[in-house]
């Protein structure tokens, strides 16, 4: 698309021209544009480290990423709630399958909704509405699979990773049954 690596900076640039006026009074101005974007994130160790790693990886292909780190409350109030970001690196804890309604249904785009990407897909809306009402586990799972497939096709976000939760138990514990662990306290939910 015309982005060339500047050998001095290692960042891609593009020269654009703008012509104004008519006839003999036309003037053409050229300007250089740098391929860059700002990545906003919270001041937690894992998010800051991930943001810096992403910035390093993007730089290897000639894209400048300016990482902006905010205290979590400030990030929530200003960037997320106000939808004021170019790119956002953020984590969400989803404890139950019905929690995804707030993240992907188009009715949740406006504040205080959690659809911060502004994602809109009528098919996904219908699937979410059906899934939240479905009581049969297998049918609900099938609906969420369709939602997952559509999200993968549309790519309103890039899912980077899911941290593992590791539970260590004494050998004296017999027949342990572990529930899905979304938060540390979930380890104790079946005690």
Biotite code that builds the C-alpha atoms (Angstrom):
import biotite.structure as struc

atoms = struc.array([
    struc.Atom([0.000, 0.000, 0.000], chain_id="A", res_id=1, res_name="UNK", atom_name="CA", element="C"),
    struc.Atom([2.963, 2.281, -0.473], chain_id="A", res_id=2, res_name="UNK", atom_name="CA", element="C"),
    struc.Atom([4.456, 2.058, 3.042], chain_id="A", res_id=3, res_name="UNK", atom_name="CA", element="C"),
    struc.Atom([8.240, 1.947, 2.743], chain_id="A", res_id=4, res_name="UNK", atom_name="CA", element="C"),
    struc.Atom([10.680, 1.356, 5.594], chain_id="A", res_id=5, res_name="UNK", atom_name="CA", element="C"),
    struc.Atom([12.748, 4.416, 6.472], chain_id="A", res_id=6, res_name="UNK", atom_name="CA", element="C"),
    struc.Atom([16.305, 3.035, 6.707], chain_id="A", res_id=7, res_name="UNK", atom_name="CA", element="C"),
    struc.Atom([17.197, 5.486, 9.481], chain_id="A", res_id=8, res_name="UNK", atom_name="CA", element="C"),
    struc.Atom([14.249, 4.868, 11.818], chain_id="A", res_id=9, res_name="UNK", atom_name="CA", element="C"),
    struc.Atom([13.177, 1.378, 10.726], chain_id="A", res_id=10, res_name="UNK", atom_name="CA", element="C"),
    struc.Atom([9.559, 2.611, 10.683], chain_id="A", res_id=11, res_name="UNK", atom_name="CA", element="C"),
    struc.Atom([7.383, 2.546, 7.580], chain_id="A", res_id=12, res_name="UNK", atom_name="CA", element="C"),
    struc.Atom([6.451, 5.849, 5.958], chain_id="A", res_id=13, res_name="UNK", atom_name="CA", element="C"),
    struc.Atom([4.279, 6.933, 3.090], chain_id="A", res_id=14, res_name="UNK", atom_name="CA", element="C"),
    struc.Atom([4.506, 10.160, 1.105], chain_id="A", res_id=15, res_name="UNK", atom_name="CA", element="C"),
    struc.Atom([1.128, 11.657, 0.247], chain_id="A", res_id=16, res_name="UNK", atom_name="CA", element="C"),
    struc.Atom([0.317, 14.526, -2.071], chain_id="A", res_id=17, res_name="UNK", atom_name="CA", element="C"),
    struc.Atom([-2.554, 16.971, -1.818], chain_id="A", res_id=18, res_name="UNK", atom_name="CA", element="C"),
    struc.Atom([-3.472, 19.308, -4.673], chain_id="A", res_id=19, res_name="UNK", atom_name="CA", element="C"),
    struc.Atom([-5.549, 22.419, -4.002], chain_id="A", res_id=20, res_name="UNK", atom_name="CA", element="C"),
    struc.Atom([-6.840, 25.170, -6.254], chain_id="A", res_id=21, res_name="UNK", atom_name="CA", element="C"),
    struc.Atom([-7.730, 25.121, -9.950], chain_id="A", res_id=22, res_name="UNK", atom_name="CA", element="C"),
    struc.Atom([-6.019, 25.931, -13.246], chain_id="A", res_id=23, res_name="UNK", atom_name="CA", element="C"),
    struc.Atom([-2.793, 27.933, -12.944], chain_id="A", res_id=24, res_name="UNK", atom_name="CA", element="C"),
    struc.Atom([-3.374, 28.481, -9.226], chain_id="A", res_id=25, res_name="UNK", atom_name="CA", element="C"),
    struc.Atom([-2.990, 24.821, -8.321], chain_id="A", res_id=26, res_name="UNK", atom_name="CA", element="C"),
    struc.Atom([-0.533, 23.954, -5.582], chain_id="A", res_id=27, res_name="UNK", atom_name="CA", element="C"),
    struc.Atom([0.637, 20.536, -4.533], chain_id="A", res_id=28, res_name="UNK", atom_name="CA", element="C"),
    struc.Atom([1.831, 19.764, -1.052], chain_id="A", res_id=29, res_name="UNK", atom_name="CA", element="C"),
    struc.Atom([3.556, 16.557, -0.041], chain_id="A", res_id=30, res_name="UNK", atom_name="CA", element="C"),
    struc.Atom([3.789, 15.174, 3.447], chain_id="A", res_id=31, res_name="UNK", atom_name="CA", element="C"),
    struc.Atom([5.214, 12.095, 5.103], chain_id="A", res_id=32, res_name="UNK", atom_name="CA", element="C"),
    struc.Atom([3.020, 9.910, 7.232], chain_id="A", res_id=33, res_name="UNK", atom_name="CA", element="C"),
    struc.Atom([4.474, 7.423, 9.706], chain_id="A", res_id=34, res_name="UNK", atom_name="CA", element="C"),
    struc.Atom([2.809, 4.035, 10.171], chain_id="A", res_id=35, res_name="UNK", atom_name="CA", element="C"),
    struc.Atom([2.032, 4.146, 13.875], chain_id="A", res_id=36, res_name="UNK", atom_name="CA", element="C"),
    struc.Atom([-0.744, 3.807, 16.398], chain_id="A", res_id=37, res_name="UNK", atom_name="CA", element="C"),
    struc.Atom([-1.268, 4.224, 20.127], chain_id="A", res_id=38, res_name="UNK", atom_name="CA", element="C"),
    struc.Atom([-1.946, 1.182, 22.312], chain_id="A", res_id=39, res_name="UNK", atom_name="CA", element="C"),
    struc.Atom([-3.661, 1.995, 25.604], chain_id="A", res_id=40, res_name="UNK", atom_name="CA", element="C"),
    struc.Atom([-3.498, -0.432, 28.512], chain_id="A", res_id=41, res_name="UNK", atom_name="CA", element="C"),
    struc.Atom([-3.694, -0.697, 32.300], chain_id="A", res_id=42, res_name="UNK", atom_name="CA", element="C"),
    struc.Atom([-0.785, -0.548, 34.740], chain_id="A", res_id=43, res_name="UNK", atom_name="CA", element="C"),
    struc.Atom([-0.811, -4.240, 35.636], chain_id="A", res_id=44, res_name="UNK", atom_name="CA", element="C"),
    struc.Atom([2.355, -6.297, 35.210], chain_id="A", res_id=45, res_name="UNK", atom_name="CA", element="C"),
    struc.Atom([0.893, -8.714, 32.652], chain_id="A", res_id=46, res_name="UNK", atom_name="CA", element="C"),
    struc.Atom([-0.779, -6.041, 30.507], chain_id="A", res_id=47, res_name="UNK", atom_name="CA", element="C"),
    struc.Atom([2.230, -3.712, 30.542], chain_id="A", res_id=48, res_name="UNK", atom_name="CA", element="C"),
    struc.Atom([4.574, -6.579, 29.628], chain_id="A", res_id=49, res_name="UNK", atom_name="CA", element="C"),
    struc.Atom([2.218, -7.735, 26.860], chain_id="A", res_id=50, res_name="UNK", atom_name="CA", element="C"),
    struc.Atom([1.933, -4.199, 25.467], chain_id="A", res_id=51, res_name="UNK", atom_name="CA", element="C"),
    struc.Atom([5.714, -3.787, 25.378], chain_id="A", res_id=52, res_name="UNK", atom_name="CA", element="C"),
    struc.Atom([6.117, -7.181, 23.697], chain_id="A", res_id=53, res_name="UNK", atom_name="CA", element="C"),
    struc.Atom([3.538, -6.217, 21.059], chain_id="A", res_id=54, res_name="UNK", atom_name="CA", element="C"),
    struc.Atom([5.314, -2.897, 20.458], chain_id="A", res_id=55, res_name="UNK", atom_name="CA", element="C"),
    struc.Atom([8.619, -4.744, 19.947], chain_id="A", res_id=56, res_name="UNK", atom_name="CA", element="C"),
    struc.Atom([7.026, -7.227, 17.545], chain_id="A", res_id=57, res_name="UNK", atom_name="CA", element="C"),
    struc.Atom([5.320, -4.498, 15.513], chain_id="A", res_id=58, res_name="UNK", atom_name="CA", element="C"),
    struc.Atom([8.589, -2.560, 15.298], chain_id="A", res_id=59, res_name="UNK", atom_name="CA", element="C"),
    struc.Atom([10.206, -5.605, 13.675], chain_id="A", res_id=60, res_name="UNK", atom_name="CA", element="C"),
    struc.Atom([7.805, -5.165, 10.734], chain_id="A", res_id=61, res_name="UNK", atom_name="CA", element="C"),
    struc.Atom([8.179, -1.389, 10.650], chain_id="A", res_id=62, res_name="UNK", atom_name="CA", element="C"),
    struc.Atom([5.161, -0.258, 12.664], chain_id="A", res_id=63, res_name="UNK", atom_name="CA", element="C"),
    struc.Atom([5.596, 2.162, 15.550], chain_id="A", res_id=64, res_name="UNK", atom_name="CA", element="C"),
    struc.Atom([3.405, 1.401, 18.569], chain_id="A", res_id=65, res_name="UNK", atom_name="CA", element="C"),
    struc.Atom([3.187, 4.091, 21.219], chain_id="A", res_id=66, res_name="UNK", atom_name="CA", element="C"),
    struc.Atom([2.222, 2.385, 24.490], chain_id="A", res_id=67, res_name="UNK", atom_name="CA", element="C"),
    struc.Atom([0.168, 4.480, 26.893], chain_id="A", res_id=68, res_name="UNK", atom_name="CA", element="C"),
    struc.Atom([-0.197, 2.993, 30.377], chain_id="A", res_id=69, res_name="UNK", atom_name="CA", element="C"),
    struc.Atom([-2.993, 4.184, 32.656], chain_id="A", res_id=70, res_name="UNK", atom_name="CA", element="C"),
    struc.Atom([-4.075, 3.419, 36.202], chain_id="A", res_id=71, res_name="UNK", atom_name="CA", element="C"),
    struc.Atom([-6.981, 0.962, 35.836], chain_id="A", res_id=72, res_name="UNK", atom_name="CA", element="C"),
    struc.Atom([-9.626, 3.425, 37.077], chain_id="A", res_id=73, res_name="UNK", atom_name="CA", element="C"),
    struc.Atom([-8.441, 6.133, 34.701], chain_id="A", res_id=74, res_name="UNK", atom_name="CA", element="C"),
    struc.Atom([-8.334, 3.681, 31.799], chain_id="A", res_id=75, res_name="UNK", atom_name="CA", element="C"),
    struc.Atom([-11.893, 2.544, 32.557], chain_id="A", res_id=76, res_name="UNK", atom_name="CA", element="C"),
    struc.Atom([-13.303, 6.023, 33.049], chain_id="A", res_id=77, res_name="UNK", atom_name="CA", element="C"),
    struc.Atom([-11.564, 7.921, 30.255], chain_id="A", res_id=78, res_name="UNK", atom_name="CA", element="C"),
    struc.Atom([-10.469, 5.505, 27.561], chain_id="A", res_id=79, res_name="UNK", atom_name="CA", element="C"),
    struc.Atom([-12.927, 2.619, 27.780], chain_id="A", res_id=80, res_name="UNK", atom_name="CA", element="C"),
    struc.Atom([-16.077, 4.391, 28.911], chain_id="A", res_id=81, res_name="UNK", atom_name="CA", element="C"),
    struc.Atom([-15.449, 7.298, 26.547], chain_id="A", res_id=82, res_name="UNK", atom_name="CA", element="C"),
    struc.Atom([-14.376, 4.915, 23.751], chain_id="A", res_id=83, res_name="UNK", atom_name="CA", element="C"),
    struc.Atom([-11.268, 7.099, 23.432], chain_id="A", res_id=84, res_name="UNK", atom_name="CA", element="C"),
    struc.Atom([-8.492, 4.827, 22.132], chain_id="A", res_id=85, res_name="UNK", atom_name="CA", element="C"),
    struc.Atom([-6.902, 3.770, 18.859], chain_id="A", res_id=86, res_name="UNK", atom_name="CA", element="C"),
    struc.Atom([-6.091, 0.277, 20.112], chain_id="A", res_id=87, res_name="UNK", atom_name="CA", element="C"),
    struc.Atom([-6.777, -1.177, 23.537], chain_id="A", res_id=88, res_name="UNK", atom_name="CA", element="C"),
    struc.Atom([-5.057, -4.039, 25.336], chain_id="A", res_id=89, res_name="UNK", atom_name="CA", element="C"),
    struc.Atom([-7.355, -5.100, 28.101], chain_id="A", res_id=90, res_name="UNK", atom_name="CA", element="C"),
    struc.Atom([-8.411, -8.213, 29.942], chain_id="A", res_id=91, res_name="UNK", atom_name="CA", element="C"),
    struc.Atom([-11.819, -9.434, 30.946], chain_id="A", res_id=92, res_name="UNK", atom_name="CA", element="C"),
    struc.Atom([-12.845, -12.153, 33.363], chain_id="A", res_id=93, res_name="UNK", atom_name="CA", element="C"),
    struc.Atom([-15.844, -13.987, 31.997], chain_id="A", res_id=94, res_name="UNK", atom_name="CA", element="C"),
    struc.Atom([-17.220, -16.289, 34.652], chain_id="A", res_id=95, res_name="UNK", atom_name="CA", element="C"),
    struc.Atom([-20.337, -17.619, 32.982], chain_id="A", res_id=96, res_name="UNK", atom_name="CA", element="C"),
    struc.Atom([-21.219, -18.180, 29.356], chain_id="A", res_id=97, res_name="UNK", atom_name="CA", element="C"),
    struc.Atom([-24.057, -15.646, 29.472], chain_id="A", res_id=98, res_name="UNK", atom_name="CA", element="C"),
    struc.Atom([-21.570, -12.917, 30.383], chain_id="A", res_id=99, res_name="UNK", atom_name="CA", element="C"),
    struc.Atom([-20.596, -12.528, 26.721], chain_id="A", res_id=100, res_name="UNK", atom_name="CA", element="C"),
    struc.Atom([-23.930, -10.869, 25.858], chain_id="A", res_id=101, res_name="UNK", atom_name="CA", element="C"),
    struc.Atom([-22.663, -7.572, 27.270], chain_id="A", res_id=102, res_name="UNK", atom_name="CA", element="C"),
    struc.Atom([-19.473, -7.740, 25.187], chain_id="A", res_id=103, res_name="UNK", atom_name="CA", element="C"),
    struc.Atom([-20.913, -8.590, 21.757], chain_id="A", res_id=104, res_name="UNK", atom_name="CA", element="C"),
    struc.Atom([-24.595, -7.620, 21.516], chain_id="A", res_id=105, res_name="UNK", atom_name="CA", element="C"),
    struc.Atom([-25.077, -4.416, 19.509], chain_id="A", res_id=106, res_name="UNK", atom_name="CA", element="C"),
    struc.Atom([-27.434, -3.020, 22.166], chain_id="A", res_id=107, res_name="UNK", atom_name="CA", element="C"),
    struc.Atom([-24.394, -2.761, 24.468], chain_id="A", res_id=108, res_name="UNK", atom_name="CA", element="C"),
    struc.Atom([-22.319, -0.401, 22.264], chain_id="A", res_id=109, res_name="UNK", atom_name="CA", element="C"),
    struc.Atom([-23.178, 2.786, 24.129], chain_id="A", res_id=110, res_name="UNK", atom_name="CA", element="C"),
    struc.Atom([-21.859, 3.560, 27.599], chain_id="A", res_id=111, res_name="UNK", atom_name="CA", element="C"),
    struc.Atom([-22.250, 1.891, 30.086], chain_id="A", res_id=112, res_name="UNK", atom_name="CA", element="C"),
    struc.Atom([-22.425, -1.195, 27.824], chain_id="A", res_id=113, res_name="UNK", atom_name="CA", element="C"),
    struc.Atom([-19.319, -3.356, 27.521], chain_id="A", res_id=114, res_name="UNK", atom_name="CA", element="C"),
    struc.Atom([-19.327, -3.718, 23.719], chain_id="A", res_id=115, res_name="UNK", atom_name="CA", element="C"),
    struc.Atom([-16.397, -1.308, 23.551], chain_id="A", res_id=116, res_name="UNK", atom_name="CA", element="C"),
    struc.Atom([-15.439, -2.285, 20.002], chain_id="A", res_id=117, res_name="UNK", atom_name="CA", element="C"),
    struc.Atom([-18.804, -1.112, 18.686], chain_id="A", res_id=118, res_name="UNK", atom_name="CA", element="C"),
    struc.Atom([-19.299, -4.544, 17.125], chain_id="A", res_id=119, res_name="UNK", atom_name="CA", element="C"),
    struc.Atom([-22.586, -4.991, 15.276], chain_id="A", res_id=120, res_name="UNK", atom_name="CA", element="C"),
    struc.Atom([-23.781, -8.198, 13.664], chain_id="A", res_id=121, res_name="UNK", atom_name="CA", element="C"),
    struc.Atom([-27.496, -8.995, 13.520], chain_id="A", res_id=122, res_name="UNK", atom_name="CA", element="C"),
    struc.Atom([-26.842, -12.738, 13.293], chain_id="A", res_id=123, res_name="UNK", atom_name="CA", element="C"),
    struc.Atom([-24.696, -12.632, 16.453], chain_id="A", res_id=124, res_name="UNK", atom_name="CA", element="C"),
    struc.Atom([-27.348, -10.519, 18.200], chain_id="A", res_id=125, res_name="UNK", atom_name="CA", element="C"),
    struc.Atom([-29.988, -13.170, 17.413], chain_id="A", res_id=126, res_name="UNK", atom_name="CA", element="C"),
    struc.Atom([-27.694, -16.006, 18.510], chain_id="A", res_id=127, res_name="UNK", atom_name="CA", element="C"),
    struc.Atom([-26.864, -14.213, 21.779], chain_id="A", res_id=128, res_name="UNK", atom_name="CA", element="C"),
    struc.Atom([-30.543, -13.597, 22.483], chain_id="A", res_id=129, res_name="UNK", atom_name="CA", element="C"),
    struc.Atom([-31.311, -17.270, 21.855], chain_id="A", res_id=130, res_name="UNK", atom_name="CA", element="C"),
    struc.Atom([-28.340, -18.519, 23.902], chain_id="A", res_id=131, res_name="UNK", atom_name="CA", element="C"),
    struc.Atom([-29.194, -16.447, 26.958], chain_id="A", res_id=132, res_name="UNK", atom_name="CA", element="C"),
    struc.Atom([-32.697, -18.011, 27.034], chain_id="A", res_id=133, res_name="UNK", atom_name="CA", element="C"),
    struc.Atom([-31.644, -21.585, 26.196], chain_id="A", res_id=134, res_name="UNK", atom_name="CA", element="C"),
    struc.Atom([-31.726, -23.954, 29.183], chain_id="A", res_id=135, res_name="UNK", atom_name="CA", element="C"),
    struc.Atom([-30.417, -27.075, 27.418], chain_id="A", res_id=136, res_name="UNK", atom_name="CA", element="C"),
    struc.Atom([-26.641, -27.103, 27.870], chain_id="A", res_id=137, res_name="UNK", atom_name="CA", element="C"),
    struc.Atom([-25.851, -28.816, 24.544], chain_id="A", res_id=138, res_name="UNK", atom_name="CA", element="C"),
    struc.Atom([-28.100, -26.491, 22.542], chain_id="A", res_id=139, res_name="UNK", atom_name="CA", element="C"),
    struc.Atom([-26.649, -23.446, 24.311], chain_id="A", res_id=140, res_name="UNK", atom_name="CA", element="C"),
    struc.Atom([-23.117, -24.726, 23.599], chain_id="A", res_id=141, res_name="UNK", atom_name="CA", element="C"),
    struc.Atom([-23.989, -25.090, 19.905], chain_id="A", res_id=142, res_name="UNK", atom_name="CA", element="C"),
    struc.Atom([-25.250, -21.479, 19.822], chain_id="A", res_id=143, res_name="UNK", atom_name="CA", element="C"),
    struc.Atom([-22.060, -20.213, 21.483], chain_id="A", res_id=144, res_name="UNK", atom_name="CA", element="C"),
    struc.Atom([-20.000, -22.197, 18.966], chain_id="A", res_id=145, res_name="UNK", atom_name="CA", element="C"),
    struc.Atom([-21.785, -20.341, 16.130], chain_id="A", res_id=146, res_name="UNK", atom_name="CA", element="C"),
    struc.Atom([-21.131, -17.026, 17.901], chain_id="A", res_id=147, res_name="UNK", atom_name="CA", element="C"),
    struc.Atom([-17.469, -17.943, 18.333], chain_id="A", res_id=148, res_name="UNK", atom_name="CA", element="C"),
    struc.Atom([-17.146, -18.849, 14.652], chain_id="A", res_id=149, res_name="UNK", atom_name="CA", element="C"),
    struc.Atom([-18.721, -15.558, 13.568], chain_id="A", res_id=150, res_name="UNK", atom_name="CA", element="C"),
    struc.Atom([-16.496, -13.533, 15.914], chain_id="A", res_id=151, res_name="UNK", atom_name="CA", element="C"),
    struc.Atom([-13.464, -15.304, 14.456], chain_id="A", res_id=152, res_name="UNK", atom_name="CA", element="C"),
    struc.Atom([-14.644, -14.452, 10.928], chain_id="A", res_id=153, res_name="UNK", atom_name="CA", element="C"),
    struc.Atom([-15.436, -10.799, 11.705], chain_id="A", res_id=154, res_name="UNK", atom_name="CA", element="C"),
    struc.Atom([-12.404, -10.248, 13.990], chain_id="A", res_id=155, res_name="UNK", atom_name="CA", element="C"),
    struc.Atom([-13.671, -7.226, 15.963], chain_id="A", res_id=156, res_name="UNK", atom_name="CA", element="C"),
    struc.Atom([-10.873, -8.015, 18.438], chain_id="A", res_id=157, res_name="UNK", atom_name="CA", element="C"),
    struc.Atom([-7.759, -10.133, 18.584], chain_id="A", res_id=158, res_name="UNK", atom_name="CA", element="C"),
    struc.Atom([-7.828, -12.600, 21.447], chain_id="A", res_id=159, res_name="UNK", atom_name="CA", element="C"),
    struc.Atom([-4.211, -12.861, 22.612], chain_id="A", res_id=160, res_name="UNK", atom_name="CA", element="C"),
    struc.Atom([-4.156, -15.334, 25.470], chain_id="A", res_id=161, res_name="UNK", atom_name="CA", element="C"),
    struc.Atom([-6.011, -16.925, 28.353], chain_id="A", res_id=162, res_name="UNK", atom_name="CA", element="C"),
    struc.Atom([-3.941, -17.251, 31.515], chain_id="A", res_id=163, res_name="UNK", atom_name="CA", element="C"),
    struc.Atom([-3.863, -20.657, 33.157], chain_id="A", res_id=164, res_name="UNK", atom_name="CA", element="C"),
    struc.Atom([-5.068, -21.164, 36.705], chain_id="A", res_id=165, res_name="UNK", atom_name="CA", element="C"),
    struc.Atom([-3.164, -23.958, 38.403], chain_id="A", res_id=166, res_name="UNK", atom_name="CA", element="C"),
    struc.Atom([-4.496, -25.647, 41.512], chain_id="A", res_id=167, res_name="UNK", atom_name="CA", element="C"),
    struc.Atom([-2.132, -27.770, 43.610], chain_id="A", res_id=168, res_name="UNK", atom_name="CA", element="C"),
    struc.Atom([-3.673, -30.308, 45.971], chain_id="A", res_id=169, res_name="UNK", atom_name="CA", element="C"),
    struc.Atom([-2.410, -32.631, 48.599], chain_id="A", res_id=170, res_name="UNK", atom_name="CA", element="C"),
    struc.Atom([-2.105, -36.279, 47.599], chain_id="A", res_id=171, res_name="UNK", atom_name="CA", element="C"),
    struc.Atom([-4.543, -37.018, 50.426], chain_id="A", res_id=172, res_name="UNK", atom_name="CA", element="C"),
    struc.Atom([-7.384, -35.380, 48.483], chain_id="A", res_id=173, res_name="UNK", atom_name="CA", element="C"),
    struc.Atom([-9.362, -38.147, 46.796], chain_id="A", res_id=174, res_name="UNK", atom_name="CA", element="C"),
    struc.Atom([-11.325, -37.761, 43.534], chain_id="A", res_id=175, res_name="UNK", atom_name="CA", element="C"),
    struc.Atom([-10.950, -34.004, 43.203], chain_id="A", res_id=176, res_name="UNK", atom_name="CA", element="C"),
    struc.Atom([-13.425, -32.280, 40.913], chain_id="A", res_id=177, res_name="UNK", atom_name="CA", element="C"),
    struc.Atom([-12.337, -28.849, 39.752], chain_id="A", res_id=178, res_name="UNK", atom_name="CA", element="C"),
    struc.Atom([-14.827, -26.365, 38.351], chain_id="A", res_id=179, res_name="UNK", atom_name="CA", element="C"),
    struc.Atom([-13.790, -23.958, 35.608], chain_id="A", res_id=180, res_name="UNK", atom_name="CA", element="C"),
    struc.Atom([-11.543, -21.373, 37.270], chain_id="A", res_id=181, res_name="UNK", atom_name="CA", element="C"),
    struc.Atom([-12.068, -17.776, 36.135], chain_id="A", res_id=182, res_name="UNK", atom_name="CA", element="C"),
    struc.Atom([-10.984, -16.111, 39.366], chain_id="A", res_id=183, res_name="UNK", atom_name="CA", element="C"),
    struc.Atom([-8.766, -17.453, 42.181], chain_id="A", res_id=184, res_name="UNK", atom_name="CA", element="C"),
    struc.Atom([-11.743, -17.915, 44.527], chain_id="A", res_id=185, res_name="UNK", atom_name="CA", element="C"),
    struc.Atom([-13.348, -20.322, 42.044], chain_id="A", res_id=186, res_name="UNK", atom_name="CA", element="C"),
    struc.Atom([-10.913, -22.976, 43.310], chain_id="A", res_id=187, res_name="UNK", atom_name="CA", element="C"),
    struc.Atom([-13.105, -23.298, 46.385], chain_id="A", res_id=188, res_name="UNK", atom_name="CA", element="C"),
    struc.Atom([-16.542, -23.271, 44.771], chain_id="A", res_id=189, res_name="UNK", atom_name="CA", element="C"),
    struc.Atom([-17.149, -27.035, 45.113], chain_id="A", res_id=190, res_name="UNK", atom_name="CA", element="C"),
    struc.Atom([-15.811, -27.413, 48.658], chain_id="A", res_id=191, res_name="UNK", atom_name="CA", element="C"),
])
